[in-house]
Amino acid sequence: MKIYLFNRDTGLYEGEDFRDQSACNEQEGTTTIVPPAPCSGKVPVYDRDLGLWKLVAITSLKK
């Protein structure tokens, strides 16, 4: 199945991959929830507390 990768510390979208459903674990930085398409000046960030993606302004991200 298709999964979506995110950084475990920041939630920042890191791409997609294919794995068994049993191997999908939010604690390891993967989810089956499709991220929103990025738009001008915003990137998808996964919120593990809410279990959903948000579009966040690039300027609000810490270096």
PDB file as gemmi writes it, atoms N, CA and C in Angstrom:
CRYST1    1.000    1.000    1.000  90.00  90.00  90.00 P 1                      
ATOM      1  N   MET A   1       0.832  -1.169   0.000  1.00  0.00           N  
ATOM      2  CA  MET A   1       0.000   0.000   0.000  1.00  0.00           C  
ATOM      3  C   MET A   1       0.885   1.243   0.000  1.00  0.00           C  
ATOM      4  N   LYS A   2       0.352   2.332  -0.487  1.00  0.00           N  
ATOM      5  CA  LYS A   2       1.092   3.579  -0.548  1.00  0.00           C  
ATOM      6  C   LYS A   2       1.048   4.254   0.822  1.00  0.00           C  
ATOM      7  N   ILE A   3       2.213   4.712   1.278  1.00  0.00           N  
ATOM      8  CA  ILE A   3       2.287   5.446   2.538  1.00  0.00           C  
ATOM      9  C   ILE A   3       2.968   6.785   2.296  1.00  0.00           C  
ATOM     10  N   TYR A   4       2.809   7.692   3.244  1.00  0.00           N  
ATOM     11  CA  TYR A   4       3.375   9.028   3.136  1.00  0.00           C  
ATOM     12  C   TYR A   4       4.319   9.248   4.312  1.00  0.00           C  
ATOM     13  N   LEU A   5       5.487   9.762   4.008  1.00  0.00           N  
ATOM     14  CA  LEU A   5       6.543   9.921   5.003  1.00  0.00           C  
ATOM     15  C   LEU A   5       6.597  11.351   5.516  1.00  0.00           C  
ATOM     16  N   PHE A   6       6.864  11.485   6.809  1.00  0.00           N  
ATOM     17  CA  PHE A   6       7.052  12.808   7.392  1.00  0.00           C  
ATOM     18  C   PHE A   6       8.161  12.746   8.430  1.00  0.00           C  
ATOM     19  N   ASN A   7       8.781  13.889   8.672  1.00  0.00           N  
ATOM     20  CA  ASN A   7       9.832  13.977   9.674  1.00  0.00           C  
ATOM     21  C   ASN A   7       9.204  13.814  11.052  1.00  0.00           C  
ATOM     22  N   ARG A   8       9.739  12.904  11.860  1.00  0.00           N  
ATOM     23  CA  ARG A   8       9.151  12.623  13.175  1.00  0.00           C  
ATOM     24  C   ARG A   8       9.230  13.816  14.121  1.00  0.00           C  
ATOM     25  N   ASP A   9      10.214  14.675  13.949  1.00  0.00           N  
ATOM     26  CA  ASP A   9      10.359  15.824  14.846  1.00  0.00           C  
ATOM     27  C   ASP A   9       9.527  17.028  14.407  1.00  0.00           C  
ATOM     28  N   THR A  10       9.505  17.290  13.103  1.00  0.00           N  
ATOM     29  CA  THR A  10       8.848  18.498  12.604  1.00  0.00           C  
ATOM     30  C   THR A  10       7.507  18.250  11.931  1.00  0.00           C  
ATOM     31  N   GLY A  11       7.247  17.018  11.487  1.00  0.00           N  
ATOM     32  CA  GLY A  11       6.027  16.699  10.754  1.00  0.00           C  
ATOM     33  C   GLY A  11       6.107  17.040   9.272  1.00  0.00           C  
ATOM     34  N   LEU A  12       7.211  17.618   8.830  1.00  0.00           N  
ATOM     35  CA  LEU A  12       7.374  18.051   7.445  1.00  0.00           C  
ATOM     36  C   LEU A  12       7.321  16.861   6.483  1.00  0.00           C  
ATOM     37  N   TYR A  13       6.532  16.993   5.434  1.00  0.00           N  
ATOM     38  CA  TYR A  13       6.363  15.943   4.427  1.00  0.00           C  
ATOM     39  C   TYR A  13       7.706  15.604   3.787  1.00  0.00           C  
ATOM     40  N   GLU A  14       7.995  14.293   3.654  1.00  0.00           N  
ATOM     41  CA  GLU A  14       9.272  13.841   3.097  1.00  0.00           C  
ATOM     42  C   GLU A  14       9.125  12.948   1.880  1.00  0.00           C  
ATOM     43  N   GLY A  15       7.902  12.680   1.435  1.00  0.00           N  
ATOM     44  CA  GLY A  15       7.730  11.863   0.238  1.00  0.00           C  
ATOM     45  C   GLY A  15       6.775  10.715   0.474  1.00  0.00           C  
ATOM     46  N   GLU A  16       6.853   9.735  -0.433  1.00  0.00           N  
ATOM     47  CA  GLU A  16       5.956   8.580  -0.342  1.00  0.00           C  
ATOM     48  C   GLU A  16       6.723   7.304  -0.622  1.00  0.00           C  
ATOM     49  N   ASP A  17       6.104   6.184  -0.251  1.00  0.00           N  
ATOM     50  CA  ASP A  17       6.740   4.883  -0.397  1.00  0.00           C  
ATOM     51  C   ASP A  17       5.629   3.836  -0.434  1.00  0.00           C  
ATOM     52  N   PHE A  18       6.011   2.588  -0.570  1.00  0.00           N  
ATOM     53  CA  PHE A  18       5.060   1.474  -0.532  1.00  0.00           C  
ATOM     54  C   PHE A  18       5.511   0.497   0.540  1.00  0.00           C  
ATOM     55  N   ARG A  19       4.584   0.102   1.423  1.00  0.00           N  
ATOM     56  CA  ARG A  19       4.869  -0.852   2.494  1.00  0.00           C  
ATOM     57  C   ARG A  19       3.601  -1.619   2.835  1.00  0.00           C  
ATOM     58  N   ASP A  20       3.763  -2.691   3.603  1.00  0.00           N  
ATOM     59  CA  ASP A  20       2.604  -3.397   4.144  1.00  0.00           C  
ATOM     60  C   ASP A  20       1.886  -2.482   5.124  1.00  0.00           C  
ATOM     61  N   GLN A  21       0.571  -2.593   5.189  1.00  0.00           N  
ATOM     62  CA  GLN A  21      -0.207  -1.747   6.085  1.00  0.00           C  
ATOM     63  C   GLN A  21       0.240  -1.915   7.537  1.00  0.00           C  
ATOM     64  N   SER A  22       0.630  -3.109   7.905  1.00  0.00           N  
ATOM     65  CA  SER A  22       1.063  -3.360   9.283  1.00  0.00           C  
ATOM     66  C   SER A  22       2.357  -2.618   9.623  1.00  0.00           C  
ATOM     67  N   ALA A  23       3.113  -2.199   8.616  1.00  0.00           N  
ATOM     68  CA  ALA A  23       4.365  -1.493   8.850  1.00  0.00           C  
ATOM     69  C   ALA A  23       4.172   0.022   8.945  1.00  0.00           C  
ATOM     70  N   CYS A  24       2.947   0.500   8.765  1.00  0.00           N  
ATOM     71  CA  CYS A  24       2.670   1.932   8.824  1.00  0.00           C  
ATOM     72  C   CYS A  24       2.466   2.345  10.276  1.00  0.00           C  
ATOM     73  N   ASN A  25       3.307   3.275  10.756  1.00  0.00           N  
ATOM     74  CA  ASN A  25       3.279   3.661  12.153  1.00  0.00           C  
ATOM     75  C   ASN A  25       3.637   5.144  12.275  1.00  0.00           C  
ATOM     76  N   GLU A  26       2.733   5.947  12.834  1.00  0.00           N  
ATOM     77  CA  GLU A  26       3.000   7.378  12.991  1.00  0.00           C  
ATOM     78  C   GLU A  26       4.234   7.640  13.841  1.00  0.00           C  
ATOM     79  N   GLN A  27       4.526   6.758  14.765  1.00  0.00           N  
ATOM     80  CA  GLN A  27       5.709   6.952  15.602  1.00  0.00           C  
ATOM     81  C   GLN A  27       6.992   6.839  14.786  1.00  0.00           C  
ATOM     82  N   GLU A  28       6.925   6.153  13.655  1.00  0.00           N  
ATOM     83  CA  GLU A  28       8.093   5.994  12.787  1.00  0.00           C  
ATOM     84  C   GLU A  28       8.071   6.967  11.624  1.00  0.00           C  
ATOM     85  N   GLY A  29       7.114   7.878  11.610  1.00  0.00           N  
ATOM     86  CA  GLY A  29       7.070   8.898  10.574  1.00  0.00           C  
ATOM     87  C   GLY A  29       6.371   8.483   9.297  1.00  0.00           C  
ATOM     88  N   THR A  30       5.347   7.620   9.403  1.00  0.00           N  
ATOM     89  CA  THR A  30       4.582   7.223   8.219  1.00  0.00           C  
ATOM     90  C   THR A  30       3.088   7.288   8.515  1.00  0.00           C  
ATOM     91  N   THR A  31       2.306   7.540   7.481  1.00  0.00           N  
ATOM     92  CA  THR A  31       0.860   7.549   7.593  1.00  0.00           C  
ATOM     93  C   THR A  31       0.247   7.146   6.260  1.00  0.00           C  
ATOM     94  N   THR A  32      -0.992   6.698   6.280  1.00  0.00           N  
ATOM     95  CA  THR A  32      -1.696   6.373   5.043  1.00  0.00           C  
ATOM     96  C   THR A  32      -2.561   7.550   4.580  1.00  0.00           C  
ATOM     97  N   ILE A  33      -2.608   8.611   5.370  1.00  0.00           N  
ATOM     98  CA  ILE A  33      -3.417   9.786   5.038  1.00  0.00           C  
ATOM     99  C   ILE A  33      -2.693  10.597   3.966  1.00  0.00           C  
ATOM    100  N   VAL A  34      -3.386  10.879   2.881  1.00  0.00           N  
ATOM    101  CA  VAL A  34      -2.807  11.613   1.751  1.00  0.00           C  
ATOM    102  C   VAL A  34      -2.604  13.078   2.133  1.00  0.00           C  
ATOM    103  N   PRO A  35      -1.381  13.609   1.941  1.00  0.00           N  
ATOM    104  CA  PRO A  35      -1.158  15.019   2.260  1.00  0.00           C  
ATOM    105  C   PRO A  35      -1.773  15.933   1.203  1.00  0.00           C  
ATOM    106  N   PRO A  36      -2.103  17.155   1.592  1.00  0.00           N  
ATOM    107  CA  PRO A  36      -2.620  18.106   0.607  1.00  0.00           C  
ATOM    108  C   PRO A  36      -1.498  18.530  -0.343  1.00  0.00           C  
ATOM    109  N   ALA A  37      -1.875  18.944  -1.534  1.00  0.00           N  
ATOM    110  CA  ALA A  37      -0.877  19.426  -2.488  1.00  0.00           C  
ATOM    111  C   ALA A  37      -0.307  20.746  -1.982  1.00  0.00           C  
ATOM    112  N   PRO A  38       1.019  20.911  -2.069  1.00  0.00           N  
ATOM    113  CA  PRO A  38       1.593  22.186  -1.649  1.00  0.00           C  
ATOM    114  C   PRO A  38       1.111  23.301  -2.570  1.00  0.00           C  
ATOM    115  N   CYS A  39       1.017  24.481  -2.017  1.00  0.00           N  
ATOM    116  CA  CYS A  39       0.641  25.635  -2.832  1.00  0.00           C  
ATOM    117  C   CYS A  39       1.670  26.731  -2.584  1.00  0.00           C  
ATOM    118  N   SER A  40       1.539  27.810  -3.261  1.00  0.00           N  
ATOM    119  CA  SER A  40       2.525  28.887  -3.214  1.00  0.00           C  
ATOM    120  C   SER A  40       2.850  29.296  -1.777  1.00  0.00           C  
ATOM    121  N   GLY A  41       4.090  29.062  -1.378  1.00  0.00           N  
ATOM    122  CA  GLY A  41       4.561  29.478  -0.065  1.00  0.00           C  
ATOM    123  C   GLY A  41       4.156  28.600   1.095  1.00  0.00           C  
ATOM    124  N   LYS A  42       3.504  27.445   0.827  1.00  0.00           N  
ATOM    125  CA  LYS A  42       3.073  26.556   1.905  1.00  0.00           C  
ATOM    126  C   LYS A  42       3.484  25.114   1.610  1.00  0.00           C  
ATOM    127  N   VAL A  43       3.762  24.371   2.674  1.00  0.00           N  
ATOM    128  CA  VAL A  43       4.154  22.972   2.554  1.00  0.00           C  
ATOM    129  C   VAL A  43       3.315  22.120   3.517  1.00  0.00           C  
ATOM    130  N   PRO A  44       3.097  20.832   3.194  1.00  0.00           N  
ATOM    131  CA  PRO A  44       2.345  19.959   4.102  1.00  0.00           C  
ATOM    132  C   PRO A  44       3.171  19.568   5.328  1.00  0.00           C  
ATOM    133  N   VAL A  45       2.532  19.639   6.494  1.00  0.00           N  
ATOM    134  CA  VAL A  45       3.139  19.233   7.761  1.00  0.00           C  
ATOM    135  C   VAL A  45       2.123  18.345   8.466  1.00  0.00           C  
ATOM    136  N   TYR A  46       2.561  17.168   8.928  1.00  0.00           N  
ATOM    137  CA  TYR A  46       1.663  16.226   9.592  1.00  0.00           C  
ATOM    138  C   TYR A  46       1.596  16.525  11.080  1.00  0.00           C  
ATOM    139  N   ASP A  47       0.389  16.625  11.612  1.00  0.00           N  
ATOM    140  CA  ASP A  47       0.155  16.852  13.035  1.00  0.00           C  
ATOM    141  C   ASP A  47      -0.262  15.519  13.652  1.00  0.00           C  
ATOM    142  N   ARG A  48       0.653  14.880  14.384  1.00  0.00           N  
ATOM    143  CA  ARG A  48       0.367  13.569  14.971  1.00  0.00           C  
ATOM    144  C   ARG A  48      -0.697  13.636  16.052  1.00  0.00           C  
ATOM    145  N   ASP A  49      -0.803  14.748  16.757  1.00  0.00           N  
ATOM    146  CA  ASP A  49      -1.822  14.876  17.809  1.00  0.00           C  
ATOM    147  C   ASP A  49      -3.228  14.835  17.213  1.00  0.00           C  
ATOM    148  N   LEU A  50      -3.409  15.481  16.066  1.00  0.00           N  
ATOM    149  CA  LEU A  50      -4.718  15.523  15.415  1.00  0.00           C  
ATOM    150  C   LEU A  50      -4.894  14.437  14.360  1.00  0.00           C  
ATOM    151  N   GLY A  51      -3.788  13.830  13.920  1.00  0.00           N  
ATOM    152  CA  GLY A  51      -3.855  12.787  12.904  1.00  0.00           C  
ATOM    153  C   GLY A  51      -4.232  13.313  11.534  1.00  0.00           C  
ATOM    154  N   LEU A  52      -3.715  14.512  11.205  1.00  0.00           N  
ATOM    155  CA  LEU A  52      -4.020  15.084   9.893  1.00  0.00           C  
ATOM    156  C   LEU A  52      -2.895  15.991   9.415  1.00  0.00           C  
ATOM    157  N   TRP A  53      -2.950  16.275   8.123  1.00  0.00           N  
ATOM    158  CA  TRP A  53      -1.981  17.178   7.496  1.00  0.00           C  
ATOM    159  C   TRP A  53      -2.497  18.602   7.554  1.00  0.00           C  
ATOM    160  N   LYS A  54      -1.573  19.548   7.644  1.00  0.00           N  
ATOM    161  CA  LYS A  54      -1.890  20.971   7.568  1.00  0.00           C  
ATOM    162  C   LYS A  54      -0.957  21.600   6.547  1.00  0.00           C  
ATOM    163  N   LEU A  55      -1.420  22.632   5.874  1.00  0.00           N  
ATOM    164  CA  LEU A  55      -0.543  23.419   5.023  1.00  0.00           C  
ATOM    165  C   LEU A  55       0.007  24.557   5.878  1.00  0.00           C  
ATOM    166  N   VAL A  56       1.338  24.637   5.945  1.00  0.00           N  
ATOM    167  CA  VAL A  56       1.997  25.603   6.809  1.00  0.00           C  
ATOM    168  C   VAL A  56       2.869  26.520   5.954  1.00  0.00           C  
ATOM    169  N   ALA A  57       2.841  27.806   6.267  1.00  0.00           N  
ATOM    170  CA  ALA A  57       3.670  28.768   5.537  1.00  0.00           C  
ATOM    171  C   ALA A  57       5.147  28.446   5.727  1.00  0.00           C  
ATOM    172  N   ILE A  58       5.878  28.448   4.641  1.00  0.00           N  
ATOM    173  CA  ILE A  58       7.313  28.163   4.690  1.00  0.00           C  
ATOM    174  C   ILE A  58       8.022  29.114   5.637  1.00  0.00           C  
ATOM    175  N   THR A  59       7.584  30.358   5.659  1.00  0.00           N  
ATOM    176  CA  THR A  59       8.229  31.365   6.505  1.00  0.00           C  
ATOM    177  C   THR A  59       8.059  31.083   7.992  1.00  0.00           C  
ATOM    178  N   SER A  60       7.090  30.256   8.380  1.00  0.00           N  
ATOM    179  CA  SER A  60       6.870  29.953   9.790  1.00  0.00           C  
ATOM    180  C   SER A  60       7.710  28.781  10.280  1.00  0.00           C  
ATOM    181  N   LEU A  61       8.396  28.089   9.375  1.00  0.00           N  
ATOM    182  CA  LEU A  61       9.206  26.937   9.757  1.00  0.00           C  
ATOM    183  C   LEU A  61      10.528  27.388  10.346  1.00  0.00           C  
ATOM    184  N   LYS A  62      10.980  26.693  11.372  1.00  0.00           N  
ATOM    185  CA  LYS A  62      12.260  26.994  12.002  1.00  0.00           C  
ATOM    186  C   LYS A  62      13.389  26.390  11.198  1.00  0.00           C  
ATOM    187  N   LYS A  63      14.530  27.040  11.225  1.00  0.00           N  
ATOM    188  CA  LYS A  63      15.715  26.512  10.521  1.00  0.00           C  
ATOM    189  C   LYS A  63      16.390  25.453  11.340  1.00  0.00           C  
TER     190      LYS A  63                                                      
END                                                                             
